[in-house]
Amino acid sequence: MQRTIVGIDIGTTKVGTVVAQLSDSGRLNILGVGVAPSKGLDKGVVVNIDNAVSAIETSIEKAERLTGYRIGTAFVGVSGRHISSLNSRGVVAVQRPDQEITRSDIARAVEAAQAVAIPTQREIIHVIPRAYILDGHEGIRDPIGMSGFRLEVETHIVTGEVMAIQNLIRSVQKSGIGIDELVLQPLASGEAVLSAEDKDRGVVLVDIGGSTSDVAIFVQGGVWHTSVISLGGNHFTNDITYVLHTPQNTAEYLKLRYGSAIAGEEGDEYDDEREIEIDTLNANEKQRINRNLLNQILQARAEELVELIYQEIRRSGYEGRLPAGVVLTGGGAQLARLDELVREMLGLPVRIGRPNDLAGLTDTLESPSFATCVGLLRWGLRNGSALSPSQRSADVSGKGSAYERLKNWLREFLP
């Protein structure tokens, strides 16, 4: 029987629900997509549960009508300004008399790495093993079956504010959906748009959402740095609204239809569109603007975003060691020539990340704005089978022993 899996991306701009099955060829077969305008969220944080529930329910109902599938549980993306991360190391002695490394040893090492001071108002979302050190030998990715006396693990720990996480969980559960797992959005997006080679060589993933941009830096096959920048696509739109005194919907249209992250000469294709007639905030009143002015507004904000991305790269300690460059994804990555600007300012290879290798109803999903939705499905296919529904429910609600949860986390990252 084919396994059906659901991903729900709850963003500031939209809520996307995607239902899929794994085809015989190993590709994701998309059965249906439900998209609804997001409500009740600000910078990825639920600020009105009733509105958030309404938006989630609308998205789910659309997906259910299209697929005929009754959604019971889903993998849910989490992001927002409350997310933070840190790196930690755990050390244990190998237990077996023959010094063979087992999954239990790894779980104990990860548990030791988790013993860091975390404020009471925060809780752990992910504990991700990055690399192992066995008797001083570094760079080991999978130590199971090897022999040694002392096992160390380097981990990346992602935390979020308890209230923000609980309000997100409550919003989903009030929509009648159980949560298989909360997944940090840039990690999910990485599943959709990054190759194993990208992650091995060193790459920066930037998922540009409505109000925030998520940054994840992958090196040697694992995630080494994650952060959330409080700047997204809505800031570009708001700048247009304030400077040009035009309604929000008109500003969004201008950004998508005529906007560019680089101002100046655009080429012959825009010769007949140098002057644009737009609405103003006064009813039935029009104004004409120069397209170059529009793009100057957008370029100023785009340069700010790139500077913030650069700061995160420096903070990670991997500046100059990311040969795979930058992959831009998310709805904000669709701004024309943004990849050119990032390439010029950072001096790195840059490409737009789009989900691929999909089957079924793929027309909507082959867009950067659906990278998280598709990534949640792939994350679930790779990691979710390790957990029974009862285990997953216990994990999300905070029940079950820490040791059992650690063993489940490890199954996500080891063969």
DAKAGI-V522563 format. One record per backbone hydrogen bond with DSSP energy under -0.5 kcal/mol. NH is the residue of the N-H (numbers start at 1). CO is the residue of the C=O. Records with the same first field share a line. If there is no record, write none. Layout:
# DAKAGI-V522563
NH = CO  CO
This chain:
# DAKAGI-V522563
5 = 20
7 = 18
8 = 75
9 = 16
10 = 8
11 = 9  14
15 = 36
16 = 9  14
17 = 34
18 = 7
19 = 32
20 = 5
21 = 29
22 = 3
23 = 21  27
26 = 23
28 = 357
29 = 21  27
30 = 28  359
31 = 19
32 = 19
34 = 17
36 = 15
38 = 13
42 = 45
45 = 42
47 = 40
48 = 40
52 = 48
53 = 49
54 = 50
55 = 51
56 = 52
57 = 53
58 = 54
59 = 55
60 = 56
61 = 57
62 = 58
63 = 59
64 = 60
65 = 61
66 = 62
67 = 63
68 = 64
71 = 69
74 = 178
75 = 6
76 = 74  181
77 = 8
78 = 183
81 = 43
83 = 80
84 = 159
86 = 157
88 = 155
90 = 153
92 = 151
94 = 149
99 = 96
101 = 146
106 = 102
107 = 103
108 = 104
109 = 105
110 = 106
111 = 107
112 = 108
113 = 109
114 = 110
115 = 112
116 = 114
118 = 116
122 = 119
123 = 160
125 = 158
126 = 158
128 = 156
129 = 127
130 = 154
131 = 154
132 = 140
133 = 152
134 = 137
135 = 133  150
137 = 134
138 = 136
140 = 132
145 = 101
146 = 143
148 = 99
151 = 92
152 = 133  150
153 = 90
154 = 131
155 = 88  153
156 = 128
157 = 86  155
158 = 126  156
159 = 84
160 = 123
162 = 121
165 = 161
166 = 162
167 = 163
168 = 164
169 = 165
170 = 166
171 = 167
172 = 168
173 = 169
174 = 170
175 = 171  172
176 = 173
177 = 172
178 = 72
180 = 74  178
181 = 74
183 = 76
185 = 78
187 = 184
188 = 184
189 = 185
190 = 186
191 = 187  188
192 = 188  189
193 = 189
194 = 190
199 = 195
200 = 196
201 = 197
202 = 198
203 = 218
204 = 325
205 = 203  216
206 = 204  327
207 = 205  214
208 = 206  329
209 = 207  212
213 = 229
214 = 207
215 = 227
216 = 205
217 = 225
218 = 203  216
219 = 222
220 = 200
221 = 199
222 = 219
224 = 217
225 = 217
227 = 215
229 = 213
231 = 229
233 = 209
234 = 210
235 = 210  232
236 = 232
237 = 233
238 = 234
239 = 235
240 = 236
241 = 237
242 = 238
243 = 239
244 = 240
245 = 241
246 = 241
251 = 247
252 = 248
253 = 249
254 = 250
255 = 251
256 = 252
257 = 253
258 = 254
259 = 254  255
261 = 336
270 = 267
271 = 268
273 = 270
274 = 271
276 = 289
278 = 276  287
280 = 282  285
281 = 245
285 = 282
287 = 278
289 = 276
291 = 274
293 = 290
294 = 290
295 = 291
296 = 292
297 = 293
298 = 294
299 = 295
300 = 296
301 = 297
302 = 298
303 = 299
304 = 300
305 = 301
306 = 302
307 = 303
308 = 304
309 = 305
310 = 306
311 = 307
312 = 308
313 = 309
314 = 310
315 = 311
316 = 312
317 = 313  314
318 = 313
321 = 318
323 = 201
324 = 202
325 = 322
326 = 349
327 = 204
328 = 326  351
329 = 206
330 = 368
332 = 208
333 = 330
334 = 331
335 = 332
338 = 335
341 = 337
342 = 338
343 = 339
344 = 340
345 = 341
346 = 342
347 = 343
351 = 326
353 = 328  351
354 = 352
356 = 192
359 = 28
361 = 30
362 = 360
366 = 362
367 = 365
370 = 367
371 = 368
374 = 370
375 = 371
376 = 372
377 = 373
378 = 374
379 = 375
380 = 376
381 = 377
382 = 378
383 = 379
384 = 379  380
385 = 380
386 = 383
387 = 384
392 = 388
393 = 389
394 = 390
395 = 391
396 = 392
397 = 393
398 = 394  395
399 = 394
405 = 401
406 = 402
407 = 403
408 = 404
409 = 405
410 = 406
411 = 407
412 = 408  409
413 = 409  410
414 = 410
